[in-house]
Amino acid sequence: MDSLFGIGGNELIIILILAMLVLGPEKVVRSARAIGKLIRDIKSYLTSLTGELKAELDVLDEIKEIKDLKIK
């Protein structure tokens, strides 16, 4: 993975320096933590959602198999 959202390493460093100048070091750290927590929460939600969808699709497959057996 060479870039994050189309942003290369050099651009990311410039953005971080500008953020530090605008927000200050303490707010940058707080903001980074908040963004990290948000990303973790989103990943957790998506993992949970994926698991639930897979379980539902498995149930639908089982129902289809039972229906196919009854038809034959």
Contacts in CASP RR format, 6 or more apart in sequence:
PFRMAT RR
TARGET T0000
AUTHOR 0000-0000-0000
METHOD contacts of the structure
MODEL  1
MDSLFGIGGNELIIILILAMLVLGPEKVVRSARAIGKLIRDIKSYLTSLT
GELKAELDVLDEIKEIKDLKIK
2 8 0 8 1.000
3 9 0 8 1.000
4 12 0 8 1.000
7 15 0 8 1.000
16 28 0 8 1.000
19 28 0 8 1.000
19 31 0 8 1.000
20 28 0 8 1.000
23 31 0 8 1.000
END
